[in-house]
């Protein structure tokens, strides 16, 4: 084989190699484009499914009832009106309802995160007799529906005897001739939410305790060892070392607890007989509007006003989420909550 043949063979081989590399790059680029297009379709579909009810609610809330079935109106009303909100604000007594809800929601959430953090820290860092049994009970409390426990909770709040200590108190006070102490009625007071939160048994507290347990369990033991060497006890170690490093877990639990207390209807309608929250007001909005408005003449007015009421109900948590979205996302990633 002469030199010319070898050179020609090498040139052809180099050309084929370049064409092969170019084809691989093109195939890889097409694969990336295809994955990007598929990802866009999936995310767009999920966003549409999640945002469609909200967009539909906003569109109907600012729309007059005459345009509900107007084929010319799809999303943006031809006439924007605030009449629906004016009627719903008066019907729901919205300002007072928001005050009542914030009083219960914020107070219970702040108390609950402290009690659940202490409980979760105890499960994660201490070994004690019956720990597995108590952990099983904790997990079981997550799946137990609240309707099964509402009767004893209602009776306890109706005649609160200071956790079965009232007979002992009356027996001791009777020795000194004092009048017996009567049970206290906690119904229609925020204490029906504060006391369970204080003892880590508030709304979905089992799940919140589990979140804290998993977070504290994943923290290195060297942090506690260094605190013990410096002479810190368990309480001081929790307050000065563990709690500051568990800030993402506190943020996550606080946001979840706030939303759950805000949206709660079951406990609020049961324990609060004269004080109404936003969710309770929304549930009675239909009957109130039916008695004050003549829906026989304008049946679509009910639709627009109900959508306005729903929008007012979800507006405060939605604003809070928009403001703290970045912190919420970071806390979710660090705590490992998925699904």
C-alpha positions as CSV (number, residue, x, y, z in Angstrom):
1,X,0.0,0.0,0.0
2,X,1.6,3.3,-1.2
3,X,1.7,6.5,0.7
4,X,-1.1,8.1,-1.3
5,X,-3.5,5.3,-0.5
6,X,-2.7,5.5,3.2
7,X,-3.2,9.3,3.2
8,X,-6.5,8.9,1.4
9,X,-7.7,6.2,3.8
10,X,-6.8,8.4,6.8
11,X,-8.6,11.4,5.3
12,X,-11.8,9.3,4.7
13,X,-11.6,7.9,8.2
14,X,-11.3,11.4,9.7
15,X,-14.2,12.6,7.7
16,X,-16.4,9.7,8.8
17,X,-15.4,10.3,12.4
18,X,-16.3,14.0,12.1
19,X,-19.7,13.1,10.6
20,X,-20.3,10.5,13.3
21,X,-19.5,13.1,16.0
22,X,-21.7,15.6,14.3
23,X,-24.6,13.1,14.1
24,X,-24.1,12.3,17.8
25,X,-24.2,16.0,18.8
26,X,-27.3,16.5,16.7
27,X,-29.0,13.4,18.2
28,X,-28.0,14.6,21.7
29,X,-29.3,18.1,20.9
30,X,-32.6,16.7,19.6
31,X,-33.0,14.6,22.7
32,X,-32.4,17.7,24.9
33,X,-34.9,19.6,22.9
34,X,-37.4,16.8,23.0
35,X,-37.0,16.5,26.8
36,X,-37.4,20.3,27.2
37,X,-40.6,20.3,25.1
38,X,-42.0,17.3,27.1
39,X,-41.1,19.0,30.4
40,X,-42.8,22.2,29.2
41,X,-45.9,20.4,28.2
42,X,-46.0,18.5,31.6
43,X,-45.4,21.7,33.7
44,X,-47.8,23.7,31.6
45,X,-50.5,21.1,32.1
46,X,-50.0,20.9,35.8
47,X,-50.0,24.7,36.1
48,X,-53.2,24.9,34.1
49,X,-54.8,22.3,36.3
50,X,-53.8,24.0,39.5
51,X,-54.4,27.6,38.4
52,X,-57.6,27.1,36.4
53,X,-59.9,27.1,39.4
54,X,-58.2,30.3,40.8
55,X,-58.3,32.1,37.5
56,X,-62.0,31.1,37.0
57,X,-62.8,32.3,40.5
58,X,-61.1,35.7,39.9
59,X,-62.9,36.1,36.6
60,X,-66.4,35.3,38.1
61,X,-65.8,37.4,41.3
62,X,-65.3,40.6,39.3
63,X,-68.0,39.8,36.7
64,X,-71.6,41.0,36.8
65,X,-74.2,38.3,36.9
66,X,-75.4,39.2,33.4
67,X,-72.1,38.1,31.9
68,X,-71.9,34.7,33.5
69,X,-73.3,32.9,30.3
70,X,-72.2,35.6,27.9
71,X,-70.4,33.7,25.0
72,X,-68.3,36.8,24.3
73,X,-66.8,36.7,27.8
74,X,-64.2,33.9,28.3
75,X,-61.8,35.2,31.0
76,X,-61.8,39.0,31.1
77,X,-65.2,40.5,31.9
78,X,-66.4,43.3,29.7
79,X,-67.5,45.2,32.9
80,X,-65.5,45.0,36.1
81,X,-67.7,45.4,39.2
82,X,-67.0,45.4,43.0
83,X,-70.7,44.8,43.8
84,X,-70.2,41.1,44.6
85,X,-67.4,41.9,47.1
86,X,-69.5,44.7,48.8
87,X,-72.4,42.3,49.4
88,X,-70.2,39.4,50.5
89,X,-68.1,41.6,52.9
90,X,-71.4,42.6,54.6
91,X,-72.8,39.1,54.6
92,X,-69.7,37.4,56.1
93,X,-68.9,40.3,58.5
94,X,-65.5,39.8,57.0
95,X,-63.4,42.1,59.1
96,X,-64.6,40.6,62.4
97,X,-64.3,37.1,61.0
98,X,-60.7,37.7,60.0
99,X,-59.9,39.1,63.4
100,X,-61.4,36.0,65.1
101,X,-59.5,33.7,62.7
102,X,-56.2,35.4,63.2
103,X,-56.6,35.3,67.0
104,X,-57.1,31.6,66.8
105,X,-54.8,30.8,63.9
106,X,-51.7,32.7,64.9
107,X,-51.9,32.0,68.6
108,X,-52.5,28.3,68.1
109,X,-49.7,28.0,65.5
110,X,-47.1,29.7,67.6
111,X,-47.9,27.5,70.6
112,X,-48.1,24.4,68.5
113,X,-44.7,24.7,66.9
114,X,-43.1,25.1,70.3
115,X,-44.8,22.1,71.8
116,X,-44.3,20.0,68.7
117,X,-40.6,20.9,68.5
118,X,-40.0,19.9,72.1
119,X,-41.9,16.6,71.5
120,X,-40.1,15.9,68.2
121,X,-36.7,16.6,69.8
122,X,-37.5,14.2,72.6
123,X,-38.4,11.4,70.2
124,X,-35.3,12.1,68.1
125,X,-32.6,12.5,70.7
126,X,-33.6,10.7,73.9
127,X,-34.0,7.0,74.6
128,X,-36.7,6.1,77.2
129,X,-38.9,3.2,78.0
130,X,-42.0,2.8,75.8
131,X,-40.6,5.0,73.1
132,X,-41.5,2.6,70.3
133,X,-45.0,2.2,71.6
134,X,-45.5,6.0,71.9
135,X,-44.1,6.5,68.4
136,X,-46.6,4.0,67.1
137,X,-49.4,5.8,68.9
138,X,-48.1,9.1,67.3
139,X,-48.2,7.6,63.8
140,X,-51.6,6.1,64.5
141,X,-52.9,9.6,65.5
142,X,-52.0,10.8,62.1
143,X,-54.5,8.5,60.3
144,X,-57.3,8.7,62.9
145,X,-60.1,10.9,61.6
146,X,-60.9,13.8,64.0
147,X,-64.6,12.8,64.0
148,X,-63.8,9.8,66.2
149,X,-62.4,12.1,69.0
150,X,-64.8,15.1,68.8
151,X,-67.3,13.9,71.4
152,X,-64.8,13.5,74.4
153,X,-63.1,16.7,73.3
154,X,-66.4,18.6,73.3
155,X,-67.4,17.2,76.7
156,X,-64.0,18.1,78.1
157,X,-64.2,21.7,76.8
158,X,-67.8,22.1,78.0
159,X,-66.8,21.0,81.6
160,X,-63.1,21.6,81.9
161,X,-61.9,20.0,85.1
162,X,-58.3,21.0,84.8
163,X,-57.3,17.6,83.5
164,X,-59.1,15.6,86.2
165,X,-57.5,17.6,89.0
166,X,-60.7,19.4,90.0
167,X,-61.9,16.6,92.5
168,X,-58.5,16.8,94.2
169,X,-58.6,20.5,94.4
170,X,-62.2,20.5,95.8
171,X,-61.2,17.8,98.4
172,X,-58.2,19.9,99.6
173,X,-60.2,23.2,99.6
174,X,-63.0,21.5,101.5
175,X,-60.7,20.8,104.4
176,X,-60.4,24.5,104.9
177,X,-64.1,25.2,104.4
178,X,-63.7,26.8,101.0
179,X,-66.5,26.6,98.4
180,X,-66.1,23.9,95.7
181,X,-64.7,25.0,92.4
182,X,-67.0,24.4,89.5
183,X,-65.9,23.1,86.1
184,X,-65.1,25.8,83.5
185,X,-66.9,26.1,80.2
186,X,-64.2,26.7,77.5
187,X,-66.6,26.6,74.6
188,X,-66.7,29.7,72.4
189,X,-63.3,30.8,73.6
190,X,-59.9,30.5,71.9
191,X,-58.7,28.2,74.8
192,X,-60.4,25.3,73.0
193,X,-57.6,25.6,70.5
194,X,-54.8,26.9,72.7
195,X,-54.9,24.1,75.3
196,X,-54.6,21.2,72.8
197,X,-51.8,23.2,71.0
198,X,-50.0,23.6,74.3
199,X,-49.9,19.9,74.8
200,X,-49.0,19.1,71.2
201,X,-52.4,17.7,70.3
202,X,-53.7,20.4,68.0
203,X,-54.8,20.1,64.4
204,X,-52.6,17.5,62.6
205,X,-50.0,17.8,65.4
206,X,-48.9,14.2,64.9
207,X,-47.6,15.0,61.4
208,X,-45.8,18.2,62.7
209,X,-44.1,16.2,65.5
210,X,-43.0,13.7,62.9
211,X,-41.5,16.4,60.8
212,X,-39.5,17.8,63.8
213,X,-38.4,14.3,64.7
214,X,-37.0,13.5,61.3
215,X,-35.2,16.9,61.1
216,X,-33.6,16.6,64.6
217,X,-32.7,13.0,63.9
218,X,-30.8,14.0,60.8
219,X,-28.7,16.6,62.6
220,X,-25.1,15.6,63.6
221,X,-24.6,14.4,67.2
222,X,-21.4,16.5,67.4
223,X,-23.5,19.6,68.0
224,X,-24.9,18.2,71.2
225,X,-21.6,16.7,72.3
226,X,-19.9,20.1,71.9
227,X,-22.8,21.7,73.9
228,X,-22.4,19.1,76.7
229,X,-18.7,19.7,76.9
230,X,-19.4,23.4,77.5
231,X,-21.7,22.4,80.3
232,X,-25.1,23.0,78.6
233,X,-28.0,20.8,79.8
234,X,-30.7,19.4,77.5
235,X,-32.9,22.4,77.7
236,X,-30.1,24.9,77.0
237,X,-28.8,22.7,74.2
238,X,-32.2,22.7,72.6
239,X,-32.6,26.5,72.9
240,X,-29.1,27.6,72.0
241,X,-27.9,24.9,69.5
242,X,-30.6,22.7,68.1
243,X,-33.5,25.2,67.6
244,X,-31.5,27.9,65.7
245,X,-30.2,25.2,63.3
246,X,-33.8,23.9,62.9
247,X,-35.1,27.2,61.5
248,X,-36.3,25.6,58.2
249,X,-38.3,23.0,60.1
250,X,-39.9,25.8,62.2
251,X,-40.8,27.8,59.1
252,X,-42.3,24.7,57.4
253,X,-44.4,23.7,60.4
254,X,-45.5,27.2,61.1
255,X,-46.8,27.7,57.5
256,X,-48.5,24.4,57.4
257,X,-50.1,24.9,60.8
258,X,-51.3,28.4,59.9
259,X,-53.0,27.2,56.7
260,X,-54.6,24.3,58.5
261,X,-56.0,26.5,61.3
262,X,-57.1,29.1,58.8
263,X,-59.0,26.6,56.7
264,X,-60.4,24.6,59.6
265,X,-64.2,24.3,59.6
266,X,-64.8,21.2,61.7
267,X,-63.4,22.2,65.0
268,X,-64.4,25.9,64.6
269,X,-68.1,25.1,63.9
270,X,-68.1,22.6,66.8
271,X,-66.3,24.5,69.6
272,X,-67.2,28.1,68.6
273,X,-70.9,28.7,69.0
274,X,-70.9,32.5,69.0
275,X,-67.6,33.4,67.4
276,X,-67.3,32.6,63.7
277,X,-64.2,32.2,61.7
278,X,-63.8,32.9,58.0
279,X,-64.3,29.3,57.0
280,X,-67.5,29.1,59.1
281,X,-68.8,32.3,57.6
282,X,-68.2,31.0,54.1
283,X,-70.1,27.8,54.8
284,X,-73.2,29.8,55.8
285,X,-72.8,32.3,53.0
286,X,-75.1,30.4,50.7
287,X,-78.1,30.4,53.1
288,X,-77.5,34.0,54.0
289,X,-77.5,35.1,50.4
290,X,-80.5,33.0,49.7
291,X,-82.6,34.9,52.3
292,X,-81.3,38.4,51.4
293,X,-81.3,38.1,47.6
294,X,-84.0,37.1,45.2
295,X,-82.1,34.5,43.2
296,X,-85.3,33.5,41.3
297,X,-85.0,36.6,39.2
298,X,-81.3,36.4,38.8
299,X,-80.0,32.9,39.6
300,X,-76.5,33.7,38.3
301,X,-76.0,36.3,41.0
302,X,-75.5,33.5,43.5
303,X,-72.5,32.1,41.4
304,X,-70.7,35.4,41.3
305,X,-71.2,36.2,44.9
306,X,-70.1,32.8,46.1
307,X,-66.9,33.1,44.0
308,X,-66.2,36.4,45.6
309,X,-66.6,34.9,49.0
310,X,-64.2,32.1,48.2
311,X,-61.7,34.6,46.9
312,X,-61.9,36.6,50.1
313,X,-61.4,33.4,52.1
314,X,-58.2,32.3,50.4
315,X,-56.8,35.8,49.9
316,X,-54.9,36.1,53.2
317,X,-53.1,32.8,53.0
318,X,-52.4,33.4,49.3
319,X,-50.8,36.7,50.0
320,X,-48.7,35.2,52.8
321,X,-47.5,32.4,50.5
322,X,-46.6,34.9,47.8
323,X,-44.5,37.0,50.3
324,X,-42.7,34.0,51.9
325,X,-42.6,31.8,48.8
326,X,-38.8,31.7,48.7
327,X,-38.4,30.9,52.4
328,X,-41.1,28.3,52.1
329,X,-39.5,26.5,49.2
330,X,-36.1,26.5,50.9
331,X,-37.6,25.1,54.1
332,X,-39.4,22.4,52.2
333,X,-36.2,21.3,50.5
334,X,-34.2,21.2,53.7
335,X,-36.8,19.3,55.7
336,X,-37.2,16.7,52.9
337,X,-41.0,16.9,52.7
338,X,-42.1,15.6,49.3
339,X,-45.4,14.7,47.7
